[in-house]
Amino acid sequence: MDKEEAVKENLDSWDELASVHAQGSGAEFYRIEQWLAGESKLAPWEIEEVGPVVGKSLLHLQCHIGTDSLSWSREGAKVTGLDYSPSAIREAERFAGMIGVDDARFVVSRVRDAVESLEGEEFDIVYTGRGALCWLPDIEQWASVCSSLVKQGGILYLEESTPMINALEPMAIEGDSVFGLRYDLFNTEAVSEVSEGSYADPDYPGSRRSHCWEYRYDSIINALIANDFRIDLLNERDEIFFDPFPEKLVESRPNYWKFKEGETRFPLTFTLKATRL
Ligand SMILES: C[S@@+](CC[C@H](N)C(=O)[O-])C[C@H]1O[C@@H](n2cnc3c(N)ncnc32)[C@H](O)[C@@H]1O
């Protein structure tokens, strides 16, 4: 499928799901009530690894409904959120008003066009992830855009699921539950799938077709190195921000799941921090 058509079809789906996640049947997964009451969407390791943010400018790429972005506002950052879904940005602006954050700004734009949309502004911190990179058709272009958006000496920080999470599928073989690989991890084409509901509400009516690109560590890291970033840290964890394997994982803390006792573990997510040289 043509990349542009894939990106457009993904947008239709995000535009529909944003309000489901913000104020519909996905709001429980997103812990909107708790978040409005003050709970952070950020993991403790994100706050620690990013370091002090008070007074710093932070751009959140693919900010969705703004709950992660506004959690950074609560930490003291001056936040700009960017997402290509107008409906997601409307929800983010509504939430900013609801929690009284008046210095956050939300912009409708594709990541590809972010430098132009933000009129060349550079930020102390560019933050992204938790289900973001797989929606982008070109990881080298993403790294180049990020390079233009981070000030010299500033940082790029992301948390993502490890490259094989979407490709793995639990299956039973002779009564044993094992993981099988659903597709080739060296494939560079989009993986297109029709799925029911949303990760935030599997029972949400209707099915949507989505197109994802899976990036291995080498493509992400080499794209950053080629675009003037120095990798400062790469940490893998056995906790993840959604539940891809309900029979294997259990909720570990708000917004995170980990392996049940006795399961053989493998890395579920990674964080990466890079400095713009
Ligand atoms: C899973 S959400 C991001 C997750 C976020 N951490 C959260 O849960 O709030 C993915 C977001 O990426 C946005 N997105 C996908 N492709 C994009 C693109 N090419 N440019 C800008 N935003 C994009 C979607 O609109 C969606 O809001």
The ligand as a Tripos MOL2 file, in Angstrom:
@<TRIPOS>MOLECULE
LIG
   27    29     1     0     0
SMALL
NO_CHARGES

@<TRIPOS>ATOM
      1 C1         -0.7590    5.6890   20.5730 C.3       1 LIG1
      2 S1         -0.9090    7.4000   20.3500 S.3       1 LIG1
      3 C2          0.4280    8.0550   21.2690 C.3       1 LIG1
      4 C3          0.4230    7.5470   22.5900 C.3       1 LIG1
      5 C4          0.5580    8.5440   23.6800 C.3       1 LIG1
      6 N1          1.7720    8.2240   24.3730 N.3       1 LIG1
      7 C5         -0.6540    8.3850   24.5430 C.2       1 LIG1
      8 O1         -1.0260    7.2720   24.8520 O.co2     1 LIG1
      9 O2         -1.2800    9.3660   24.8920 O.co2     1 LIG1
     10 C6         -0.3050    7.7020   18.7190 C.3       1 LIG1
     11 C7         -0.5550    9.1500   18.2790 C.3       1 LIG1
     12 O3          0.2670    9.3850   17.1480 O.3       1 LIG1
     13 C8         -0.4420   10.2540   16.2890 C.3       1 LIG1
     14 N2          0.1720   10.1380   14.9610 N.ar      1 LIG1
     15 C9          0.2630    9.0220   14.1890 C.ar      1 LIG1
     16 N3          0.9360    9.2910   13.0570 N.ar      1 LIG1
     17 C10         1.2950   10.6060   13.1200 C.ar      1 LIG1
     18 C11         2.0120   11.4710   12.2510 C.ar      1 LIG1
     19 N4          2.5040   11.0320   11.0950 N.pl3     1 LIG1
     20 N5          2.1820   12.7570   12.6230 N.ar      1 LIG1
     21 C12         1.6720   13.2180   13.7970 C.ar      1 LIG1
     22 N6          0.9720   12.4370   14.6580 N.ar      1 LIG1
     23 C13         0.7910   11.1480   14.3250 C.ar      1 LIG1
     24 C14        -1.8740    9.7710   16.3560 C.3       1 LIG1
     25 O4         -2.7870   10.7540   15.9430 O.3       1 LIG1
     26 C15        -2.0000    9.4030   17.8390 C.3       1 LIG1
     27 O5         -2.5580   10.4620   18.5650 O.3       1 LIG1
@<TRIPOS>BOND
     1     1     2 1
     2     2     3 1
     3     2    10 1
     4     3     4 1
     5     4     5 1
     6     5     6 1
     7     5     7 1
     8     7     8 2
     9     7     9 1
    10    10    11 1
    11    11    12 1
    12    11    26 1
    13    12    13 1
    14    13    14 1
    15    13    24 1
    16    14    15 ar
    17    14    23 ar
    18    15    16 ar
    19    16    17 ar
    20    17    18 ar
    21    17    23 ar
    22    18    19 1
    23    18    20 ar
    24    20    21 ar
    25    21    22 ar
    26    22    23 ar
    27    24    25 1
    28    24    26 1
    29    26    27 1
@<TRIPOS>SUBSTRUCTURE
     1 LIG1         1 GROUP 0 **** ****
